[in-house]
Amino acid sequence: MTLYIVQSACSFAGKLFFLREEPTDTSARRMKILEIREKDMSQVKSYLFNIGPEDAIEDFCVGGPNTVSPDFYFSMYDDKRQEFLVKKFREVLK
């Protein structure tokens, strides 16, 4: 059995979204968001994103005008600039 740590969660348009990091064999990092229907707790979709190896994700949220294909916003801390950034991800890996 594989256990995953959920890093963050949010709700949007009657669905729950859970963020977790995917294990990889390379130095690249991938984050996966699971979309769960709140009504029956069934998985609807999953979204996979490449992120930088040094990006420190603090939190995320889901939004936008399109509830079928929502936008994802990640709050990250940039060590070089020593500031928080918000990045919008639209491209999803499959």
Buried (B, 14 or more C-beta within 10 A) or exposed (E): EEEEEEBBBBEBBEBBBBBBBEEEEEEEBBBBBBBBEEEEEEEEBBBEBBBEEEBEBBBBBBBBEEEEEBBBBBBBBEEEEEEEEEBEBEEEEE
